[in-house]
Each structure stands twice: as structure tokens, then as C-alpha cells.
Amino acid sequence: MKNSRLVNFPEQLKELREEYGVTQTALAQGIGVSKGLISLWENGLREPTLSNLVALADYFDVSLDFLTGRIQD
């Protein structure tokens, strides 16, 4: 079984946020979490819950696979 950690997620989240021109504060308000939590995710210090991943994917209108940087063999 492969490591299931979200290795690419921090970079992907930050790139998406910057591409959309959204601040950490605005994103946090948009999905109902704290700005500090967004920062922790972007710095790879915490991993989001499934419900947070879904909220982020909905916010940016992307798939969970895209958001998490998942690559299928």
C-alpha cells in the first residue's frame, strides 16, 4: 500500500489560492475555518479533514484528485 499522506496538497492549495487571487482570510471565511488553519495546511503542518477537502474542492470548483495532487498509475 502506498503512503496516503497528502504530499502535494500544500503546494496545490497555495497555487490554487494565488491563481484565484484569494487571500487566506477570504478562503477561510468561504469554507468556514480559521485563517490559521489555512496557513497550517499550506505549510504542510496539518492535513485537512475529508469534509474540509470537499469544501475546498467545491470552493475552487476542482476535483478532489486535482486538489490533492493524486496521480493514478
N, CA, C and O atoms as a Maestro MAE file, in Angstrom:
{
 s_m_m2io_version
 :::
 2.0.0
}

f_m_ct {
 s_m_title
 :::
 protein
 m_atom[292] {
  # First column is atom index #
  i_m_mmod_type
  r_m_x_coord
  r_m_y_coord
  r_m_z_coord
  i_m_residue_number
  s_m_chain_name
  s_m_pdb_residue_name
  s_m_pdb_atom_name
  i_m_atomic_number
  :::
  1 25 0.847 -1.184 0.000 1 A "MET " " N  " 7
  2 3 0.000 0.000 0.000 1 A "MET " " CA " 6
  3 2 0.889 1.243 0.000 1 A "MET " " C  " 6
  4 15 1.872 1.323 0.738 1 A "MET " " O  " 8
  5 25 0.531 2.190 -0.826 2 A "LYS " " N  " 7
  6 3 1.317 3.417 -0.917 2 A "LYS " " CA " 6
  7 2 1.001 4.344 0.241 2 A "LYS " " C  " 6
  8 15 -0.068 4.263 0.845 2 A "LYS " " O  " 8
  9 25 1.944 5.227 0.544 3 A "ASN " " N  " 7
  10 3 1.744 6.234 1.583 3 A "ASN " " CA " 6
  11 2 0.586 7.132 1.167 3 A "ASN " " C  " 6
  12 15 0.585 7.671 0.061 3 A "ASN " " O  " 8
  13 25 -0.388 7.295 2.037 4 A "SER " " N  " 7
  14 3 -1.594 8.055 1.688 4 A "SER " " CA " 6
  15 2 -1.519 9.519 2.110 4 A "SER " " C  " 6
  16 15 -2.506 10.244 1.984 4 A "SER " " O  " 8
  17 25 -0.378 9.961 2.602 5 A "ARG " " N  " 7
  18 3 -0.260 11.360 3.023 5 A "ARG " " CA " 6
  19 2 -0.441 12.275 1.823 5 A "ARG " " C  " 6
  20 15 -0.149 11.905 0.686 5 A "ARG " " O  " 8
  21 25 -0.924 13.463 2.101 6 A "LEU " " N  " 7
  22 3 -1.213 14.431 1.049 6 A "LEU " " CA " 6
  23 2 0.041 15.248 0.736 6 A "LEU " " C  " 6
  24 15 0.129 16.427 1.079 6 A "LEU " " O  " 8
  25 25 0.995 14.612 0.089 7 A "VAL " " N  " 7
  26 3 2.300 15.217 -0.138 7 A "VAL " " CA " 6
  27 2 2.207 16.488 -0.974 7 A "VAL " " C  " 6
  28 15 2.868 17.477 -0.657 7 A "VAL " " O  " 8
  29 25 1.412 16.483 -2.023 8 A "ASN " " N  " 7
  30 3 1.333 17.633 -2.924 8 A "ASN " " CA " 6
  31 2 0.277 18.647 -2.523 8 A "ASN " " C  " 6
  32 15 0.197 19.726 -3.110 8 A "ASN " " O  " 8
  33 25 -0.521 18.316 -1.545 9 A "PHE " " N  " 7
  34 3 -1.636 19.187 -1.181 9 A "PHE " " CA " 6
  35 2 -1.218 20.602 -0.784 9 A "PHE " " C  " 6
  36 15 -1.817 21.553 -1.286 9 A "PHE " " O  " 8
  37 25 -0.224 20.795 0.088 10 A "PRO " " N  " 7
  38 3 0.112 22.175 0.484 10 A "PRO " " CA " 6
  39 2 0.442 23.077 -0.703 10 A "PRO " " C  " 6
  40 15 -0.029 24.211 -0.782 10 A "PRO " " O  " 8
  41 25 1.252 22.565 -1.621 11 A "GLU " " N  " 7
  42 3 1.621 23.355 -2.792 11 A "GLU " " CA " 6
  43 2 0.419 23.611 -3.688 11 A "GLU " " C  " 6
  44 15 0.233 24.718 -4.194 11 A "GLU " " O  " 8
  45 25 -0.391 22.583 -3.878 12 A "GLN " " N  " 7
  46 3 -1.564 22.710 -4.748 12 A "GLN " " CA " 6
  47 2 -2.546 23.732 -4.187 12 A "GLN " " C  " 6
  48 15 -3.090 24.545 -4.935 12 A "GLN " " O  " 8
  49 25 -2.773 23.696 -2.895 13 A "LEU " " N  " 7
  50 3 -3.699 24.639 -2.273 13 A "LEU " " CA " 6
  51 2 -3.202 26.070 -2.435 13 A "LEU " " C  " 6
  52 15 -3.963 26.958 -2.819 13 A "LEU " " O  " 8
  53 25 -1.937 26.287 -2.146 14 A "LYS " " N  " 7
  54 3 -1.393 27.644 -2.249 14 A "LYS " " CA " 6
  55 2 -1.441 28.148 -3.690 14 A "LYS " " C  " 6
  56 15 -1.796 29.300 -3.936 14 A "LYS " " O  " 8
  57 25 -1.083 27.283 -4.641 15 A "GLU " " N  " 7
  58 3 -1.128 27.678 -6.051 15 A "GLU " " CA " 6
  59 2 -2.550 28.030 -6.479 15 A "GLU " " C  " 6
  60 15 -2.764 29.039 -7.151 15 A "GLU " " O  " 8
  61 25 -3.512 27.211 -6.097 16 A "LEU " " N  " 7
  62 3 -4.914 27.495 -6.436 16 A "LEU " " CA " 6
  63 2 -5.365 28.814 -5.834 16 A "LEU " " C  " 6
  64 15 -5.972 29.643 -6.511 16 A "LEU " " O  " 8
  65 25 -5.066 29.000 -4.568 17 A "ARG " " N  " 7
  66 3 -5.492 30.220 -3.880 17 A "ARG " " CA " 6
  67 2 -4.908 31.451 -4.555 17 A "ARG " " C  " 6
  68 15 -5.611 32.437 -4.781 17 A "ARG " " O  " 8
  69 25 -3.624 31.392 -4.876 18 A "GLU " " N  " 7
  70 3 -2.977 32.534 -5.521 18 A "GLU " " CA " 6
  71 2 -3.494 32.741 -6.942 18 A "GLU " " C  " 6
  72 15 -3.678 33.877 -7.379 18 A "GLU " " O  " 8
  73 25 -3.729 31.643 -7.663 19 A "GLU " " N  " 7
  74 3 -4.262 31.731 -9.026 19 A "GLU " " CA " 6
  75 2 -5.630 32.407 -9.041 19 A "GLU " " C  " 6
  76 15 -5.942 33.177 -9.950 19 A "GLU " " O  " 8
  77 25 -6.431 32.118 -8.044 20 A "TYR " " N  " 7
  78 3 -7.769 32.706 -7.942 20 A "TYR " " CA " 6
  79 2 -7.738 34.089 -7.296 20 A "TYR " " C  " 6
  80 15 -8.764 34.765 -7.233 20 A "TYR " " O  " 8
  81 25 -6.570 34.514 -6.815 21 A "GLY " " N  " 7
  82 3 -6.446 35.825 -6.190 21 A "GLY " " CA " 6
  83 2 -7.190 35.938 -4.876 21 A "GLY " " C  " 6
  84 15 -7.749 36.986 -4.552 21 A "GLY " " O  " 8
  85 25 -7.191 34.846 -4.118 22 A "VAL " " N  " 7
  86 3 -7.929 34.775 -2.858 22 A "VAL " " CA " 6
  87 2 -6.938 34.815 -1.695 22 A "VAL " " C  " 6
  88 15 -5.927 34.113 -1.719 22 A "VAL " " O  " 8
  89 25 -7.215 35.618 -0.697 23 A "THR " " N  " 7
  90 3 -6.369 35.649 0.495 23 A "THR " " CA " 6
  91 2 -6.689 34.449 1.383 23 A "THR " " C  " 6
  92 15 -7.730 33.809 1.232 23 A "THR " " O  " 8
  93 25 -5.789 34.158 2.301 24 A "GLN " " N  " 7
  94 3 -6.061 33.093 3.268 24 A "GLN " " CA " 6
  95 2 -7.308 33.427 4.079 24 A "GLN " " C  " 6
  96 15 -8.108 32.544 4.385 24 A "GLN " " O  " 8
  97 25 -7.471 34.695 4.424 25 A "THR " " N  " 7
  98 3 -8.634 35.121 5.207 25 A "THR " " CA " 6
  99 2 -9.927 34.899 4.436 25 A "THR " " C  " 6
  100 15 -10.897 34.376 4.984 25 A "THR " " O  " 8
  101 25 -9.943 35.293 3.170 26 A "ALA " " N  " 7
  102 3 -11.152 35.128 2.355 26 A "ALA " " CA " 6
  103 2 -11.480 33.654 2.154 26 A "ALA " " C  " 6
  104 15 -12.646 33.263 2.217 26 A "ALA " " O  " 8
  105 25 -10.466 32.839 1.913 27 A "LEU " " N  " 7
  106 3 -10.689 31.406 1.746 27 A "LEU " " CA " 6
  107 2 -11.235 30.804 3.033 27 A "LEU " " C  " 6
  108 15 -12.185 30.021 3.009 27 A "LEU " " O  " 8
  109 25 -10.634 31.171 4.148 28 A "ALA " " N  " 7
  110 3 -11.089 30.659 5.443 28 A "ALA " " CA " 6
  111 2 -12.554 31.004 5.676 28 A "ALA " " C  " 6
  112 15 -13.336 30.151 6.096 28 A "ALA " " O  " 8
  113 25 -12.927 32.244 5.406 29 A "GLN " " N  " 7
  114 3 -14.324 32.659 5.567 29 A "GLN " " CA " 6
  115 2 -15.226 31.901 4.602 29 A "GLN " " C  " 6
  116 15 -16.350 31.538 4.950 29 A "GLN " " O  " 8
  117 25 -14.736 31.663 3.396 30 A "GLY " " N  " 7
  118 3 -15.530 30.981 2.378 30 A "GLY " " CA " 6
  119 2 -15.849 29.536 2.695 30 A "GLY " " C  " 6
  120 15 -16.880 29.015 2.267 30 A "GLY " " O  " 8
  121 25 -14.968 28.880 3.446 31 A "ILE " " N  " 7
  122 3 -15.224 27.470 3.764 31 A "ILE " " CA " 6
  123 2 -15.487 27.231 5.249 31 A "ILE " " C  " 6
  124 15 -15.695 26.093 5.669 31 A "ILE " " O  " 8
  125 25 -15.477 28.294 6.035 32 A "GLY " " N  " 7
  126 3 -15.852 28.172 7.444 32 A "GLY " " CA " 6
  127 2 -14.789 27.627 8.375 32 A "GLY " " C  " 6
  128 15 -15.092 26.894 9.317 32 A "GLY " " O  " 8
  129 25 -13.525 27.991 8.106 33 A "VAL " " N  " 7
  130 3 -12.439 27.604 9.013 33 A "VAL " " CA " 6
  131 2 -11.642 28.861 9.367 33 A "VAL " " C  " 6
  132 15 -11.947 29.949 8.880 33 A "VAL " " O  " 8
  133 25 -10.629 28.709 10.209 34 A "SER " " N  " 7
  134 3 -9.808 29.863 10.586 34 A "SER " " CA " 6
  135 2 -8.698 30.098 9.560 34 A "SER " " C  " 6
  136 15 -8.283 29.188 8.843 34 A "SER " " O  " 8
  137 25 -8.236 31.339 9.513 35 A "LYS " " N  " 7
  138 3 -7.105 31.691 8.648 35 A "LYS " " CA " 6
  139 2 -5.874 30.891 9.062 35 A "LYS " " C  " 6
  140 15 -5.087 30.463 8.217 35 A "LYS " " O  " 8
  141 25 -5.718 30.697 10.359 36 A "GLY " " N  " 7
  142 3 -4.585 29.931 10.865 36 A "GLY " " CA " 6
  143 2 -4.565 28.507 10.346 36 A "GLY " " C  " 6
  144 15 -3.497 27.954 10.084 36 A "GLY " " O  " 8
  145 25 -5.737 27.912 10.197 37 A "LEU " " N  " 7
  146 3 -5.813 26.549 9.687 37 A "LEU " " CA " 6
  147 2 -5.395 26.505 8.220 37 A "LEU " " C  " 6
  148 15 -4.710 25.573 7.799 37 A "LEU " " O  " 8
  149 25 -5.800 27.501 7.447 38 A "ILE " " N  " 7
  150 3 -5.370 27.572 6.042 38 A "ILE " " CA " 6
  151 2 -3.841 27.634 5.989 38 A "ILE " " C  " 6
  152 15 -3.217 26.943 5.183 38 A "ILE " " O  " 8
  153 25 -3.249 28.451 6.832 39 A "SER " " N  " 7
  154 3 -1.791 28.580 6.885 39 A "SER " " CA " 6
  155 2 -1.134 27.251 7.254 39 A "SER " " C  " 6
  156 15 -0.130 26.866 6.654 39 A "SER " " O  " 8
  157 25 -1.691 26.557 8.227 40 A "LEU " " N  " 7
  158 3 -1.145 25.253 8.621 40 A "LEU " " CA " 6
  159 2 -1.197 24.268 7.460 40 A "LEU " " C  " 6
  160 15 -0.245 23.518 7.242 40 A "LEU " " O  " 8
  161 25 -2.296 24.262 6.715 41 A "TRP " " N  " 7
  162 3 -2.411 23.381 5.546 41 A "TRP " " CA " 6
  163 2 -1.365 23.735 4.504 41 A "TRP " " C  " 6
  164 15 -0.680 22.854 3.985 41 A "TRP " " O  " 8
  165 25 -1.238 25.027 4.193 42 A "GLU " " N  " 7
  166 3 -0.307 25.457 3.149 42 A "GLU " " CA " 6
  167 2 1.147 25.200 3.528 42 A "GLU " " C  " 6
  168 15 1.996 25.047 2.650 42 A "GLU " " O  " 8
  169 25 1.436 25.151 4.795 43 A "ASN " " N  " 7
  170 3 2.797 24.880 5.255 43 A "ASN " " CA " 6
  171 2 3.034 23.402 5.551 43 A "ASN " " C  " 6
  172 15 4.113 23.024 6.008 43 A "ASN " " O  " 8
  173 25 2.038 22.574 5.295 44 A "GLY " " N  " 7
  174 3 2.181 21.141 5.482 44 A "GLY " " CA " 6
  175 2 2.246 20.700 6.927 44 A "GLY " " C  " 6
  176 15 2.726 19.605 7.221 44 A "GLY " " O  " 8
  177 25 1.767 21.543 7.837 45 A "LEU " " N  " 7
  178 3 1.822 21.212 9.260 45 A "LEU " " CA " 6
  179 2 0.583 20.483 9.752 45 A "LEU " " C  " 6
  180 15 0.608 19.849 10.807 45 A "LEU " " O  " 8
  181 25 -0.497 20.571 8.994 46 A "ARG " " N  " 7
  182 3 -1.742 19.853 9.309 46 A "ARG " " CA " 6
  183 2 -2.345 19.363 8.006 46 A "ARG " " C  " 6
  184 15 -2.138 19.963 6.952 46 A "ARG " " O  " 8
  185 25 -3.086 18.276 8.083 47 A "GLU " " N  " 7
  186 3 -3.826 17.778 6.927 47 A "GLU " " CA " 6
  187 2 -5.305 18.051 7.147 47 A "GLU " " C  " 6
  188 15 -5.800 17.916 8.266 47 A "GLU " " O  " 8
  189 25 -6.012 18.432 6.093 48 A "PRO " " N  " 7
  190 3 -7.438 18.723 6.228 48 A "PRO " " CA " 6
  191 2 -8.258 17.455 6.407 48 A "PRO " " C  " 6
  192 15 -7.850 16.367 5.999 48 A "PRO " " O  " 8
  193 25 -9.415 17.614 7.020 49 A "THR " " N  " 7
  194 3 -10.362 16.508 7.116 49 A "THR " " CA " 6
  195 2 -11.000 16.305 5.745 49 A "THR " " C  " 6
  196 15 -10.874 17.155 4.864 49 A "THR " " O  " 8
  197 25 -11.674 15.196 5.574 50 A "LEU " " N  " 7
  198 3 -12.367 14.941 4.313 50 A "LEU " " CA " 6
  199 2 -13.395 16.028 4.036 50 A "LEU " " C  " 6
  200 15 -13.520 16.487 2.900 50 A "LEU " " O  " 8
  201 25 -14.129 16.442 5.060 51 A "SER " " N  " 7
  202 3 -15.139 17.484 4.842 51 A "SER " " CA " 6
  203 2 -14.488 18.801 4.439 51 A "SER " " C  " 6
  204 15 -15.058 19.549 3.644 51 A "SER " " O  " 8
  205 25 -13.306 19.100 4.971 52 A "ASN " " N  " 7
  206 3 -12.586 20.307 4.558 52 A "ASN " " CA " 6
  207 2 -12.080 20.185 3.128 52 A "ASN " " C  " 6
  208 15 -12.118 21.157 2.375 52 A "ASN " " O  " 8
  209 25 -11.607 19.002 2.746 53 A "LEU " " N  " 7
  210 3 -11.171 18.788 1.366 53 A "LEU " " CA " 6
  211 2 -12.324 18.997 0.394 53 A "LEU " " C  " 6
  212 15 -12.157 19.626 -0.651 53 A "LEU " " O  " 8
  213 25 -13.488 18.470 0.739 54 A "VAL " " N  " 7
  214 3 -14.668 18.641 -0.117 54 A "VAL " " CA " 6
  215 2 -15.032 20.119 -0.216 54 A "VAL " " C  " 6
  216 15 -15.344 20.609 -1.301 54 A "VAL " " O  " 8
  217 25 -14.995 20.826 0.900 55 A "ALA " " N  " 7
  218 3 -15.309 22.261 0.889 55 A "ALA " " CA " 6
  219 2 -14.324 23.028 0.011 55 A "ALA " " C  " 6
  220 15 -14.727 23.920 -0.735 55 A "ALA " " O  " 8
  221 25 -13.053 22.694 0.091 56 A "LEU " " N  " 7
  222 3 -12.044 23.347 -0.742 56 A "LEU " " CA " 6
  223 2 -12.258 23.036 -2.220 56 A "LEU " " C  " 6
  224 15 -12.188 23.930 -3.063 56 A "LEU " " O  " 8
  225 25 -12.518 21.774 -2.529 57 A "ALA " " N  " 7
  226 3 -12.759 21.389 -3.923 57 A "ALA " " CA " 6
  227 2 -13.979 22.117 -4.476 57 A "ALA " " C  " 6
  228 15 -13.963 22.578 -5.617 57 A "ALA " " O  " 8
  229 25 -15.024 22.221 -3.681 58 A "ASP " " N  " 7
  230 3 -16.224 22.956 -4.110 58 A "ASP " " CA " 6
  231 2 -15.919 24.438 -4.288 58 A "ASP " " C  " 6
  232 15 -16.370 25.051 -5.255 58 A "ASP " " O  " 8
  233 25 -15.169 25.010 -3.375 59 A "TYR " " N  " 7
  234 3 -14.836 26.440 -3.428 59 A "TYR " " CA " 6
  235 2 -14.094 26.775 -4.719 59 A "TYR " " C  " 6
  236 15 -14.391 27.772 -5.377 59 A "TYR " " O  " 8
  237 25 -13.117 25.924 -5.075 60 A "PHE " " N  " 7
  238 3 -12.312 26.181 -6.270 60 A "PHE " " CA " 6
  239 2 -12.866 25.492 -7.518 60 A "PHE " " C  " 6
  240 15 -12.317 25.649 -8.608 60 A "PHE " " O  " 8
  241 25 -13.948 24.733 -7.360 61 A "ASP " " N  " 7
  242 3 -14.571 24.005 -8.468 61 A "ASP " " CA " 6
  243 2 -13.565 23.086 -9.167 61 A "ASP " " C  " 6
  244 15 -13.412 23.108 -10.388 61 A "ASP " " O  " 8
  245 25 -12.889 22.281 -8.352 62 A "VAL " " N  " 7
  246 3 -11.938 21.296 -8.860 62 A "VAL " " CA " 6
  247 2 -12.264 19.942 -8.229 62 A "VAL " " C  " 6
  248 15 -13.006 19.866 -7.249 62 A "VAL " " O  " 8
  249 25 -11.706 18.882 -8.798 63 A "SER " " N  " 7
  250 3 -11.920 17.549 -8.234 63 A "SER " " CA " 6
  251 2 -11.020 17.342 -7.018 63 A "SER " " C  " 6
  252 15 -10.022 18.040 -6.837 63 A "SER " " O  " 8
  253 25 -11.392 16.377 -6.199 64 A "LEU " " N  " 7
  254 3 -10.540 16.025 -5.057 64 A "LEU " " CA " 6
  255 2 -9.192 15.499 -5.540 64 A "LEU " " C  " 6
  256 15 -8.160 15.783 -4.932 64 A "LEU " " O  " 8
  257 25 -9.198 14.735 -6.628 65 A "ASP " " N  " 7
  258 3 -7.935 14.236 -7.175 65 A "ASP " " CA " 6
  259 2 -7.017 15.385 -7.569 65 A "ASP " " C  " 6
  260 15 -5.820 15.350 -7.286 65 A "ASP " " O  " 8
  261 25 -7.572 16.403 -8.220 66 A "PHE " " N  " 7
  262 3 -6.766 17.557 -8.612 66 A "PHE " " CA " 6
  263 2 -6.256 18.295 -7.383 66 A "PHE " " C  " 6
  264 15 -5.079 18.648 -7.306 66 A "PHE " " O  " 8
  265 25 -7.132 18.522 -6.438 67 A "LEU " " N  " 7
  266 3 -6.774 19.269 -5.235 67 A "LEU " " CA " 6
  267 2 -5.657 18.589 -4.451 67 A "LEU " " C  " 6
  268 15 -4.761 19.257 -3.934 67 A "LEU " " O  " 8
  269 25 -5.710 17.284 -4.364 68 A "THR " " N  " 7
  270 3 -4.724 16.551 -3.568 68 A "THR " " CA " 6
  271 2 -3.478 16.171 -4.357 68 A "THR " " C  " 6
  272 15 -2.528 15.630 -3.791 68 A "THR " " O  " 8
  273 25 -3.472 16.448 -5.661 69 A "GLY " " N  " 7
  274 3 -2.315 16.109 -6.479 69 A "GLY " " CA " 6
  275 2 -2.163 14.617 -6.680 69 A "GLY " " C  " 6
  276 15 -1.062 14.124 -6.928 69 A "GLY " " O  " 8
  277 25 -3.261 13.901 -6.574 70 A "ARG " " N  " 7
  278 3 -3.232 12.444 -6.708 70 A "ARG " " CA " 6
  279 2 -2.923 12.062 -8.146 70 A "ARG " " C  " 6
  280 15 -3.502 12.595 -9.092 70 A "ARG " " O  " 8
  281 25 -2.003 11.132 -8.280 71 A "ILE " " N  " 7
  282 3 -1.632 10.639 -9.607 71 A "ILE " " CA " 6
  283 2 -1.933 9.152 -9.641 71 A "ILE " " C  " 6
  284 15 -1.467 8.395 -8.790 71 A "ILE " " O  " 8
  285 25 -2.705 8.744 -10.619 72 A "GLN " " N  " 7
  286 3 -3.042 7.333 -10.747 72 A "GLN " " CA " 6
  287 2 -2.012 6.636 -11.609 72 A "GLN " " C  " 6
  288 15 -1.542 7.189 -12.603 72 A "GLN " " O  " 8
  289 25 -1.662 5.412 -11.223 73 A "ASP " " N  " 7
  290 3 -0.686 4.615 -12.002 73 A "ASP " " CA " 6
  291 2 -1.295 4.124 -13.280 73 A "ASP " " C  " 6
  292 15 -0.629 3.441 -14.058 73 A "ASP " " O  " 8
  :::
 }
 m_bond[291] {
  # First column is bond index #
  i_m_from
  i_m_to
  i_m_order
  :::
  1 1 2 1
  2 2 3 1
  3 3 4 2
  4 3 5 1
  5 5 6 1
  6 6 7 1
  7 7 8 2
  8 7 9 1
  9 9 10 1
  10 10 11 1
  11 11 12 2
  12 11 13 1
  13 13 14 1
  14 14 15 1
  15 15 16 2
  16 15 17 1
  17 17 18 1
  18 18 19 1
  19 19 20 2
  20 19 21 1
  21 21 22 1
  22 22 23 1
  23 23 24 2
  24 23 25 1
  25 25 26 1
  26 26 27 1
  27 27 28 2
  28 27 29 1
  29 29 30 1
  30 30 31 1
  31 31 32 2
  32 31 33 1
  33 33 34 1
  34 34 35 1
  35 35 36 2
  36 35 37 1
  37 37 38 1
  38 38 39 1
  39 39 40 2
  40 39 41 1
  41 41 42 1
  42 42 43 1
  43 43 44 2
  44 43 45 1
  45 45 46 1
  46 46 47 1
  47 47 48 2
  48 47 49 1
  49 49 50 1
  50 50 51 1
  51 51 52 2
  52 51 53 1
  53 53 54 1
  54 54 55 1
  55 55 56 2
  56 55 57 1
  57 57 58 1
  58 58 59 1
  59 59 60 2
  60 59 61 1
  61 61 62 1
  62 62 63 1
  63 63 64 2
  64 63 65 1
  65 65 66 1
  66 66 67 1
  67 67 68 2
  68 67 69 1
  69 69 70 1
  70 70 71 1
  71 71 72 2
  72 71 73 1
  73 73 74 1
  74 74 75 1
  75 75 76 2
  76 75 77 1
  77 77 78 1
  78 78 79 1
  79 79 80 2
  80 79 81 1
  81 81 82 1
  82 82 83 1
  83 83 84 2
  84 83 85 1
  85 85 86 1
  86 86 87 1
  87 87 88 2
  88 87 89 1
  89 89 90 1
  90 90 91 1
  91 91 92 2
  92 91 93 1
  93 93 94 1
  94 94 95 1
  95 95 96 2
  96 95 97 1
  97 97 98 1
  98 98 99 1
  99 99 100 2
  100 99 101 1
  101 101 102 1
  102 102 103 1
  103 103 104 2
  104 103 105 1
  105 105 106 1
  106 106 107 1
  107 107 108 2
  108 107 109 1
  109 109 110 1
  110 110 111 1
  111 111 112 2
  112 111 113 1
  113 113 114 1
  114 114 115 1
  115 115 116 2
  116 115 117 1
  117 117 118 1
  118 118 119 1
  119 119 120 2
  120 119 121 1
  121 121 122 1
  122 122 123 1
  123 123 124 2
  124 123 125 1
  125 125 126 1
  126 126 127 1
  127 127 128 2
  128 127 129 1
  129 129 130 1
  130 130 131 1
  131 131 132 2
  132 131 133 1
  133 133 134 1
  134 134 135 1
  135 135 136 2
  136 135 137 1
  137 137 138 1
  138 138 139 1
  139 139 140 2
  140 139 141 1
  141 141 142 1
  142 142 143 1
  143 143 144 2
  144 143 145 1
  145 145 146 1
  146 146 147 1
  147 147 148 2
  148 147 149 1
  149 149 150 1
  150 150 151 1
  151 151 152 2
  152 151 153 1
  153 153 154 1
  154 154 155 1
  155 155 156 2
  156 155 157 1
  157 157 158 1
  158 158 159 1
  159 159 160 2
  160 159 161 1
  161 161 162 1
  162 162 163 1
  163 163 164 2
  164 163 165 1
  165 165 166 1
  166 166 167 1
  167 167 168 2
  168 167 169 1
  169 169 170 1
  170 170 171 1
  171 171 172 2
  172 171 173 1
  173 173 174 1
  174 174 175 1
  175 175 176 2
  176 175 177 1
  177 177 178 1
  178 178 179 1
  179 179 180 2
  180 179 181 1
  181 181 182 1
  182 182 183 1
  183 183 184 2
  184 183 185 1
  185 185 186 1
  186 186 187 1
  187 187 188 2
  188 187 189 1
  189 189 190 1
  190 190 191 1
  191 191 192 2
  192 191 193 1
  193 193 194 1
  194 194 195 1
  195 195 196 2
  196 195 197 1
  197 197 198 1
  198 198 199 1
  199 199 200 2
  200 199 201 1
  201 201 202 1
  202 202 203 1
  203 203 204 2
  204 203 205 1
  205 205 206 1
  206 206 207 1
  207 207 208 2
  208 207 209 1
  209 209 210 1
  210 210 211 1
  211 211 212 2
  212 211 213 1
  213 213 214 1
  214 214 215 1
  215 215 216 2
  216 215 217 1
  217 217 218 1
  218 218 219 1
  219 219 220 2
  220 219 221 1
  221 221 222 1
  222 222 223 1
  223 223 224 2
  224 223 225 1
  225 225 226 1
  226 226 227 1
  227 227 228 2
  228 227 229 1
  229 229 230 1
  230 230 231 1
  231 231 232 2
  232 231 233 1
  233 233 234 1
  234 234 235 1
  235 235 236 2
  236 235 237 1
  237 237 238 1
  238 238 239 1
  239 239 240 2
  240 239 241 1
  241 241 242 1
  242 242 243 1
  243 243 244 2
  244 243 245 1
  245 245 246 1
  246 246 247 1
  247 247 248 2
  248 247 249 1
  249 249 250 1
  250 250 251 1
  251 251 252 2
  252 251 253 1
  253 253 254 1
  254 254 255 1
  255 255 256 2
  256 255 257 1
  257 257 258 1
  258 258 259 1
  259 259 260 2
  260 259 261 1
  261 261 262 1
  262 262 263 1
  263 263 264 2
  264 263 265 1
  265 265 266 1
  266 266 267 1
  267 267 268 2
  268 267 269 1
  269 269 270 1
  270 270 271 1
  271 271 272 2
  272 271 273 1
  273 273 274 1
  274 274 275 1
  275 275 276 2
  276 275 277 1
  277 277 278 1
  278 278 279 1
  279 279 280 2
  280 279 281 1
  281 281 282 1
  282 282 283 1
  283 283 284 2
  284 283 285 1
  285 285 286 1
  286 286 287 1
  287 287 288 2
  288 287 289 1
  289 289 290 1
  290 290 291 1
  291 291 292 2
  :::
 }
}
